[in-house]
Amino acid sequence: MSETVAVADGSVPATPEAPWPVAVLAGKLKGWIDRLGTVWVEGELTQWGERAGNVYAKLRDLQQDVTVDLRIWSSTRAKFSEEFRQGDRVIALVKPDYWLKGGTLSMQVYNLRHVGLGDMLERLERLRRQLAEEGLFADERKVRLPFLPQCIGLVTGRDSDAEKDVVRNAQLRWPEVRFRLRYAAVQGDRAASDVAAGIRELDADPEVDVIILARGGGDFQNLLPFSDEALLRTAAACVTPLVSAIGHEADRPLLDEVADLRASTPTDAAKRVVPDVAEELARVQQARARMTGRVTALVTGEIDRLAHIRSRPALADAGWLVESRAEELTRWVARGAELMDHTVERHERRVDELRGQLRALSPQRTLERGYAIAQRRDGAILRSAAEATTGEPLLLTLADGEVSTTVDAPARPAGGRG
């Protein structure tokens, strides 16, 4: 005997024997929710994204940390006179809407107004101004990235798309590049401290040439840890060049301002940190071709210039240089010889004059005129006749020799007779 289970249509209470189908339950929920009507609520936009003209956003109560999803159709969005973005404090006229197929609840927005800058964005603006005044955003303190890092430190989530994008694109550009991975929480309460610890660890590693902090896109709230003050000051104190690759082009946490380089995406970070080997080889080939062309042009120009100089008449027949100066050289040689002869003659005459003067004063000439020098035995010269004694031997020096003699008579005055 088979047991037949009746399927309830929602008109009777559900029982184990007659449960409601999911569609019945969902329909009852939608009907009950549709009767709730519209209500004004206040909160902060933590996400704002447009797709096909429609807007999908999140509204958060910061005090209670409660978030609801908002949906704004394009027709309603077209009626707004104000522009909105994540971080804005708003009031919204919403009506709960239950989607049957997905089983999700969202708030359909009929009106949206600003009520001032959100608390979160206001705190970020105050922190931005403070760090800017301290010079943490200044271009002067940013470190230039190395041309070709041998080892890249990567702080990212474990098994994340950001890790795959950075590693894959970097190795495609330069296959020999190495990575030092440091996994960290990239969202949630411990994200800021975990990422800061990863930066400090890689900064202390002497083999790491550059550090990339990578995370995929996310809403404004999920990226708040990357605007944490402690993390920002850790990044500012980092000695190793730091690249921020957080979110997509529209996302701009404060870490982007402190980092030495901001990349719009993890893929962009890999492209900006690692050079492309094919591009570099092409540049080397281009440089070599330019150098070869310039050297060839320089050598060719110098060869042409030498040929032009050699073709000039002055170098075509170099003998004229000697011939044009030969007569002049002959004159100068003759003039030199004449001056030399004149100088020699003049000095010869002077030598003769000095020779004559010297001979006139020479004792030899005196002796040649008949005079003699009388010397005693001890070699003393006899200067006066009175000094001579009878019988004293003397040595007489004459012009052509010497003779010995003896004083045989006493001295008598000069000019007297004997």
Summary of the structure (lengths in Angstrom):
residues: 418
radius of gyration: 59.8
end to end distance: 210.5
largest distance: 210.5
contacts: 1101
relative contact order: 0.06
helix: 42%
strand: 23%
